[in-house]
Amino acid sequence: MQFDNDNVSIDVSIKVEQQQSVNHVHKEGDAQRLQFDIITLFPEIIHNYCNSSIIGRAQKQNIVSINTVNPREFTHNKHKTVDDTPYGGGAGMVLKCEPFYAALESIERKENSKIILLTPQGKTYNQELASEFKNLEQLILICGHYEGYDERIRQGTDIIEISIGDFVLTGGELGALIITDSVTRLIPGSLGKEESFHDDSFSSDLLEYPHYTRPYEFRGMKVPDILLSGNHKEIDKWRRTQSIKRTYNKRPDLFKKFIQKEISKEDRCILKELGF
């Protein structure tokens, strides 16, 4: 069966579940939730980003802490050399074992912690991993650079290899910031409004619904009247409907995961109205 609404067509049979979540308000005096230790040759990149916006506020509220460790500080020559030419020849420079091991071993490990190596060879990062990492006491992130790591950096530590996608970057700092940001916003108290992250794209295997603000009309494009109705029950229903439609059309891979869950009464009613 097909339906056509707002130029969207869907033809599927679905089972879905409304994911429930419990709000927890972070109060002043609560224990710090998560410590990030980022091993990087460019700590200024990390601090410039993390001292602003949500992460900056979370640090001030003692929800997270962001520390950087520079492997150059563990070298033993005046040039602070952290890389060398590869055995066997080839282009580029390879990051040396000694300064990275020393940097890692200088960090005091907490009981509930993980070490992440940012590498294109790793498992692709997603919202499920972010949700898992938010429950840790400590997350240690190792940022690569140049041609790559000496293989023994991988072999000698209990690391998890993570990639943020199938593309090439200059270094691992952007990947580390993506993980830091996505995990921090899931920790209660980090956002101004506790339900904010529950509606984010990927939080329930659905893309987020459309947002609008003033003006009401812009170049002939108007805000949907339902959003001005004041009927919050109907607004919630409209938003849920739009999330389902968007996910099906833009991210069928996510939609496939979504439909494998148990169906809720609310979603069943929405899908029936759409013609399923």
C-alpha positions in Angstrom: 0.0 0.0 0.0 1.2 3.5 -0.8 0.4 6.9 0.5 1.4 10.3 -0.7 1.7 13.2 1.7 4.0 16.2 1.5 5.6 14.5 -1.6 6.6 11.5 0.5 5.7 7.9 -0.5 6.1 4.9 1.8 5.3 1.3 1.1 6.3 -0.9 3.9 5.0 -3.2 6.7 6.3 -2.1 10.1 6.8 -3.0 13.7 8.0 -0.2 15.9 8.5 0.6 19.6 8.5 4.0 21.4 11.7 4.1 23.3 11.2 5.2 26.9 13.8 7.2 28.8 14.2 8.4 32.3 15.2 12.0 33.0 17.9 12.6 35.6 18.7 16.2 36.5 22.4 16.8 37.3 22.6 18.8 40.6 25.5 20.8 41.9 27.7 18.7 44.1 27.0 15.5 42.1 30.2 13.4 41.3 31.9 14.1 38.0 30.4 11.8 35.4 33.2 11.3 32.8 36.8 12.2 32.3 38.2 12.5 28.8 41.9 12.2 28.3 43.0 13.0 24.8 46.5 12.1 23.5 47.2 14.5 20.7 50.1 16.4 19.1 47.8 19.4 18.8 46.2 20.1 22.2 45.1 23.6 21.2 42.7 22.1 18.7 41.0 20.2 21.5 40.8 23.1 24.0 39.7 25.7 21.5 36.6 23.6 20.8 35.9 22.1 24.2 36.0 25.4 26.1 32.9 26.6 24.3 29.2 25.8 24.1 27.8 22.6 25.6 31.2 21.0 26.5 32.5 24.2 28.0 29.4 24.5 30.2 29.6 20.8 31.1 33.2 21.3 32.4 32.2 24.3 34.5 29.4 22.2 36.0 31.8 19.4 36.8 29.9 17.0 34.5 32.9 16.2 32.4 36.6 17.1 32.4 38.8 17.4 29.3 42.5 16.7 29.6 45.1 16.6 26.9 48.5 14.8 26.8 51.0 15.7 24.2 53.4 12.8 23.2 56.1 15.4 22.3 56.5 16.0 26.1 57.8 12.4 26.4 60.5 12.6 23.8 64.3 12.8 24.6 65.7 15.1 22.0 65.6 18.8 21.4 63.4 18.5 18.3 60.8 16.5 20.2 60.6 14.0 17.5 57.5 11.8 17.5 57.7 10.2 14.0 60.3 8.5 11.8 60.6 6.9 8.3 59.0 3.5 7.8 60.9 0.3 7.8 60.8 -1.2 4.3 60.6 2.2 2.7 57.5 4.1 1.5 56.0 7.5 1.6 55.2 9.4 4.8 56.3 9.3 8.4 55.2 6.8 11.0 54.3 7.7 14.6 56.9 6.2 17.0 55.9 3.8 19.8 57.9 5.3 22.7 56.3 8.7 23.1 52.7 7.4 22.6 53.3 4.6 25.1 54.8 7.1 27.6 51.9 9.5 27.1 49.3 6.7 27.6 51.1 5.3 30.7 51.2 8.8 32.3 47.4 8.8 32.5 46.0 7.4 35.7 43.5 4.8 34.7 40.1 4.7 36.4 38.4 1.4 37.0 35.6 1.9 34.4 37.5 3.2 31.4 38.3 2.5 27.8 41.0 3.4 25.4 40.0 4.5 21.9 42.4 4.6 18.9 41.2 6.9 16.2 41.9 5.1 12.9 40.2 4.5 9.5 40.6 0.8 10.2 38.3 0.8 13.2 34.7 0.1 13.8 32.4 2.9 12.5 31.3 5.2 15.3 27.5 5.6 15.9 25.0 6.6 18.4 24.9 3.2 20.1 28.6 3.5 20.9 28.0 7.1 22.2 25.3 5.7 24.5 27.7 3.0 25.7 30.6 5.4 26.3 28.5 7.8 28.4 28.4 5.3 31.2 32.1 5.2 31.6 34.2 7.0 34.2 37.0 7.7 31.7 37.5 7.7 28.0 41.1 7.9 26.6 41.3 8.9 23.0 44.5 8.5 20.9 44.8 10.8 17.9 47.0 9.8 15.0 48.7 11.9 12.4 51.0 11.7 9.4 51.1 8.3 7.7 49.8 6.3 10.7 50.8 4.5 13.9 53.6 2.1 14.4 51.7 -1.2 14.6 53.0 -1.9 18.1 50.9 0.9 19.4 47.9 -1.2 18.5 49.3 -4.5 19.7 50.5 -3.5 23.2 47.4 -1.9 24.6 43.8 -2.9 25.3 42.4 -0.5 22.8 39.2 -0.2 20.8 39.8 1.0 17.2 37.2 3.5 16.1 36.6 5.2 12.7 34.2 8.1 12.2 33.7 7.3 8.5 35.1 6.2 5.2 37.1 9.4 4.4 40.6 10.7 5.0 41.5 13.4 7.5 44.8 15.0 8.5 44.6 13.7 12.0 42.5 12.1 14.7 41.6 15.3 16.5 38.3 15.9 14.7 37.3 12.3 15.4 38.2 12.7 19.1 36.1 15.9 19.2 33.1 14.2 17.6 33.2 11.4 20.2 33.7 13.9 23.0 30.8 16.1 21.9 28.4 13.2 21.1 29.0 11.5 24.4 28.9 14.6 26.6 25.5 15.7 25.3 24.1 12.4 26.5 25.2 12.9 30.1 22.3 14.3 32.2 22.8 18.0 33.0 24.9 18.8 30.0 22.0 20.2 27.9 19.9 23.1 28.9 16.7 21.0 28.4 16.9 17.4 29.6 14.7 16.0 26.8 16.7 17.7 24.1 18.9 14.7 23.3 16.0 12.2 23.3 14.6 13.9 20.2 18.0 14.0 18.4 18.4 12.1 15.2 19.6 8.5 15.8 18.6 8.5 19.5 15.7 6.1 18.7 16.7 4.9 15.2 14.7 7.8 13.7 15.8 11.0 12.1 14.7 14.2 13.9 11.5 15.9 12.8 11.6 19.3 11.0 12.1 22.5 13.0 10.7 26.0 12.3 11.1 29.5 13.9 10.1 33.0 13.0 9.1 34.4 10.5 5.9 32.4 9.8 6.3 32.9 6.1 9.6 33.2 4.2 9.8 33.4 0.4 6.5 31.7 0.1 7.4 28.9 2.5 5.1 28.7 5.5 5.3 27.1 8.9 2.9 24.1 9.2 -0.3 25.3 10.9 -0.2 22.4 13.4 2.8 24.0 15.1 0.8 27.2 15.8 -2.2 25.3 17.1 -1.2 25.1 20.7 -2.4 21.5 20.8 0.7 19.8 22.1 -0.7 16.3 21.8 -1.3 16.8 18.1 2.1 18.5 17.7 3.9 15.5 19.2 2.0 13.2 16.9 2.9 15.4 13.8 6.5 15.4 14.8 6.6 11.6 15.3 5.0 11.1 11.9 7.5 13.4 10.2 10.4 11.5 11.9 9.1 8.2 10.5 8.6 9.6 7.0 12.0 11.3 7.0 13.9 8.2 8.1 12.2 5.9 5.6 13.1 8.3 2.7 16.5 9.5 3.7 18.0 6.6 5.8 16.4 3.2 4.9 19.2 1.5 6.8 18.1 3.2 10.0 14.4 2.6 9.2 15.2 -1.1 8.8 16.5 -1.2 12.4 13.6 0.8 13.6 10.9 -1.5 12.2 12.5 -4.5 13.9 11.4 -3.3 17.3 8.2 -3.9 19.1 5.4 -1.6 18.0 3.8 0.8 20.4 0.1 1.7 20.4 0.9 5.4 19.5 3.0 4.4 16.5 0.5 1.8 15.4 -2.1 4.5 15.2 0.2 6.8 13.3 1.1 4.1 10.8 -2.5 3.1 10.3 -3.4 6.8 9.4 -0.6 6.8 6.9 -2.2 3.8 5.1 -0.4 0.7 6.4 
